[in-house]
Amino acid sequence: MEGIDHRMVSVNGITMHIAEKGPKEGPVVLLLHGFPDLWYTWRHQICGLSSLGYRAVAPDLRGYGDSDSPESFSEYTCLNVVGDLVALLDSVAGDQEKVFLVGHDWGAIIGWFLCLFRPEKIKGFVCLSVPYRSRNPKVKPVQGFKAVFGDDYYICRFQERGKIEAEIASADPRIFLKNLFTGRSLGPPILPKDNPFGENPNPNSENIELPEWFSKKDLDFYVSKFEKTGFTGGLNYYRAMDLNWELTAPWTGAKIQVPVKFMTGDFDMVYTTPGMKEYIHGGGFSADVPTLQEIVVIEDAGHFVNQEKPQEVTAHINDFFTKLQDNNKSL
């Protein structure tokens, strides 16, 4: 994308690739991607926010893109990844006491952990797709998911190293990525073992029909990066979920204390999972996040709402951060 700068930064024992744009003196907005994604998911927001005076910074998280990929899943815990981000902020925003934060999918989950562990570093958090859920001290995450959704629930299927990677390879990574980014399946993602990604048995991966908001150039970019790195780095975040549960025992019952705006698409697979709408709108979410200020459901949008409705999402982000800055000025 024109005008976006790229560089490598040493953080927390690894080398991290970041994309950034905007005035050096502008308020920093840290943009965190999810799975299977890259800094590139924020291409529209980077340009949009920088034009409004923000300094947008979007890393490839560890395990993704041009950043380092440690081998063991145990190096992908919330403590590892938040450690990366704290070091990154010290490097790129050392002159700013606090920054704005935006996260989507796993980037939202990591964003919640960053707000939980280091709230003094965050002015406000715009969370896309995945709401905060308090730690359940009685049930490990993977066990809980399996009990509710079964063995074929995607998080359960992602646990065994090498198995789902082989299934992605046999399905064709291009088809896998296309289906994930542009699919509109509702409810909990289930990956049946006989046809996990719903692919055509005789696909022509070079002749794929794509929606207007996701071009062949976009798909080619993702394919080129994941052909180089594979998917293990991103899958390791799921494989560390039970380890995160163990490590976060001291935060059982802790509330988020950072101003939050939550956004999702009305066709998002997380939002349409049974029980999620009730949690988000019925008081459970605001009980866990007493600083929740806004909930926005964007119509006719799926999971990757930041790519599908880029101008609308950027406007919502700017609106929330502008309100927070105005409130701080009036204090």
N, C-alpha and C positions, 0 to 999 in steps of 0.2 A: 504494500500500500504506500502511496506517495507520501513522503515526508516523515514516515515512521523510522525512528532510529533503533538500531539493534546493537546490543553489546553483551559481553559476558561478565558476570560478577561472581567473585568468590564469596561463598556464604556457608558457614556451618560445616566446613569440610568438603563441600562439593562446589562445582562450577555451575552457575545458573544463567540461562539465557533470558534476557528481558527485551521487550519492545516498549518504546516510550515515545511520547510526543507531547509538546506543550511547553510553555514558558518555564524556565528554571525556577522562577520565583512563585509560580502558580501553586495553589494547594494540590498536594499529591492525592491522586485517586489510585488505589491499588486494586487491580482487577484480577480475580482468581478464576481459572477455568476448571472444568470437571473432566469426566470420562465419556468417550475417548476424545479428548479435545486438546487444544493448544492455546497459546496466546492469541492465535488467529481468530478465535471465536469472538474476540472483542474488537475486531478491526474497525467496525462502524462506530463503536463507542469511543475508541481511542481518538479517532478523527473528530467526532462530534464533541466530546468533552474538551479536547485540546483547543478547539475553536472557541469555546466558551471561557477559556482562561485557565482551565485545570491542567495539571501535569499528569497525564495518564501513564501508568506503569503497569505492564502486563507480562508477568513471567511465564515461561514454561516451567511448571512445577517439577520437582525431582521425579525422574522416571519418564519424562515426556520430552519430545522434540529435541532441541539442541542442548538441553540441560543434562547433567550427569544422571545415570541410572544405577544406583546401588543394586547389588545382586539380591540380597535377602529381603523378604517381605518385612522382616523385623526392623528394617531401616526406613519404613514408610509409616511409622506411627504418627499420631497427631503431634507428639512432642518433637519428632524430627522435622516435620513439615512446618510447624509453627516456628521452630528454631530457625529454619531457613528464612522465613518471612521477617522475623525480628532482625536478623542480620542484614537482610536486604533493605529494610527500612532504615537501618543505621547507615547503610551505604548510600542510598539514593535520596533519603529525606532526613538526613541527620540534623538539618537546620530547622525542621518542623517537629514540634512536640507531639502533634497528633496528625493522623491522616484520615482520609475517607476510604471506605472499603466497600467493594462490590464482589459478590461471589455467586457462582452458578454451579448447581449439581455438587460434585465433590468440592469445588471451590467454595460453595456455600457452607458445607460441613466444616471445612478447614477454617472458613471465616468465623463460624460460631466458636470453634476452639480458640482462635486468636482473640476474639472478644471475651471469652471466658478466662483465658490465662493472662492476657495483657490488655485489659480494658482501657488503661491509661494512655494507650497508643492510638485509640480509634475515636474519631469525632462522631462517626455515624456509619451504619452498615446497611447497604441495600442488598437484600438476600433474594436470589432468584431460585424458585422451584422447591428447595428443600428446607422446611421449617426446622427450628430447634426442637429436639426432644430430650427431655431430662433423662439421665442415666437410670436404667432400671437395675437396682442392686441385686435382684433375684435371678435374672435371666441374662445369659450372654447373648449378644446380638444375633449371631448366626443361628443358634439354637432357637431363638424366638422367631426369626423369620421362617425357619423350616417348619416350626409348629403351626404357624398361621397360614403360610402360603405353599408349603410342600417342598419336596426335594428339588423340583425344577425351577423354583424361584431363582431369578438371575444371580442374586448375591450368593446363594447356596451353590449354584453351578460354577461360580467363579473361584471357588476355594482351592481346588486341586491344581497345583502348578503344572502347566504343560497341557492339560486336557482341553480346556476351553481354547487355548492358543491354537492347538491342532485343529479344532473344529472351525475356528475363524479362518485358518489357512485353507482348509478344504472347501469352505464356502466361498472363498475369494474375498480378501480384505476390502476390495472396492465395493462389493455388494453389501458386506457387513456395515461399512461406514455409511453408505448411502441409506440403508434401511434405518440405522440408528438416528441419523440426523433428520431425515425427512419423514419417518414413519409417524402414524397417528394412532397407534395402538393405545387403548385406554386401559386403566387399571394396572395391577401389579404385573411387571414384565415376567413372563414365563418362557423358558427356553426348553421345549420338548427335545428329548435326545435324538429323535429321528429326523427332525428338521428344525434346528434351534433358531434359525434366523429367518425362516419363512421364505427362503430363496427359491427362485425358479430352478428346477433341476437342470435346465440347459441354458444358463444365463449368458448373455453377451454383455460383458461388463463394460465394453466400450460404447455401447448403445443404450445407455440408461436414461430414462425419462426423469428429469429433475424439476422441482418447483422453481418458480421465478426468483425466489429469494436465496437459492443455493445453486450456484452455477457449476458448470463442469470445471472451471478454473478453481473454484473453492474445493471441490471434491479431489481434484488432482493434487492440490497442495497437501491435503490431509493424507492422501494415499502415499505421496512421496515421503512424508515424514514417518508414517507408521511402517512403511516398507523398510526403512532404515533402522528403526528402533524396535519394531515389534510392539506387542500390547502388554508384555509382562509387567513393565513398570507401572502402568495405570491399574492393572489388575491387582497389583500388590497392595494398593490402598484398601481393597475389599478384604484381602487376606490378612490385613492387620487390624480388622475391626474388633475381633475378640481381644486382641492385645491392647487396643485403645481402651476397651472396657475395663481391663485390669488396671491400666495406668491411671485412669481417671477416677478411681475410687474416692480420692480425697475431695472431688468436686460433686459427689452425690448430693442432689438437692439444690445445687447452686443455680442461681438465676442470672440471666444475661442483664447487664447493667449499662449497655450502650444503646443509644437511640437507633431504632430499627424501622426500616420500611421493607415489607415483603411483597414480592411480585411473582405471579405465575401465569401461565397460559391456561385457558379453560379446558384445553385438550391435553394438558401435561399428564404424563403417566403417573407421576407422583401425586398430583392433585386429585386424580381420579381413582387412586387406590382406595379401597373400602376403608372408611373411618377417617380419612385424611381431611375431607371437607369439614366434618364435624369437629375435628380437633382444631383446625385453623379458625373457623368462624364461631365455634361454640364456647369459647372461653379457655380451653386448655392451653392453646398457644400463648395467649396473653398472660396466663398465669405463670408459665415458664419464662416468658419474656415480658416483664412488667413495663419495659421501656418501648414496647411495640407501639408505633405511632400510626402506621398506615398499612392496609392490606389492599392490594390492587390485583384484580383478576382481568387479564387482557383477553378480549374476545378473539376467537378464531386463531388461536396460537397453540402450538404444541410445546414440547419440552425445551427446545432451543429458542425460547422466546426472544432472547437478545439478538439472534440472527434473523429470526422470522419477522420481527417487528422492531427493527433497530431504531428508527426515529422516535417511536413511542416510548421505548425503554430508555433511551438517552434522555428524553424530556423528563421522564419520571425521576431518573437519577438526579438530574440537575435541579429539579424542583425541590426535592427533599434536601439536598446538600445546601441549596441556597437558603432555605428556611432555617436550617441549623446555623449557618453563618450569620444570618440576620438576627437570630435569637441571641447568639453569642455577643454580637455588637451592642445589643440593647441592654446587656447585663452590666 
